[in-house]
Amino acid sequence: MNRKLAIAAICTLPLAFATNVQAEEEKSAFTASAELGFLFKTGNTKSGDMKTGFNVKYEKDLWLSLLDFDLLVKKAENDDEDFETTDQKWTVDSKTNYKLDTNSKNYVYGNLRYEDNRFGSFENQTSVSAGWGRHWYKTEKASLFADIGPGYKSDVTRATDTMDSETQNAFIIQAQALYLRQINSHVEFKQTLSAKYAPKSGENSTYSAESSITTKLIETLQLKVSFKVDHNTEVSDDTKNTDTQTAVTLVYSF
């Protein structure tokens, strides 16, 4: 009897292994991560900053889809010793790539982005673009993607004492690049570049770049240090063209 049970167990091993592999493949199509960071100041001045976000990735066969959400909130103490919001910005960025065939480095893409900025020159900015891209470079440790295509954007300006809010629509040419490098088994470098160029004179063009280094603390927890630059060419007189953001956050992958 024990011998028959052993033979039956051995016979079912390939089936169990195939089931586990299939489950792992199904799970690996989706990956996600969430990040969170805080900064609190007390003493002569009191303030609190929070940065959070999540990223979802789907990759299977010829498809690669990315969804990124980012939120930044800052509160500071005013003259009445009450906390008030001094900065608030959130963005949603969705992009899907489709490879032309399994062996091709070329792909077509579609990209949609929305940004809401409570204290910026624009109340919100929306852009949509589609075009062609290529996986230009790939090794075991590094990878480079770049794409370009036509698009359309809509900027809603913030009302001032002398000007009402208005919607500015423009045709754009969008170019993006993503560089990844695995420095070692625990540290990864990431660089993104994005340009939304409005060819018509007087229309707002936007440029952004973000550099980050992620260090693995444990299997599912990483420490991320990032520096981001956003630039608008046409802004109101009381705001600056360029914003920068430096952040240290914990990232949980699942």
PyMOL commands that set and color helices and strands:
alter all, ss='L'
color gray80, all
select helices_A, chain A and resi 2-28
alter helices_A, ss='H'
color red, helices_A
select strands_A, chain A and resi 30-41+47-60+63-77+83-99+106-117+122-138+142-157+167-182+187-197+206-216+221-232+242-253
alter strands_A, ss='S'
color yellow, strands_A
deselect
rebuild
show_as cartoon
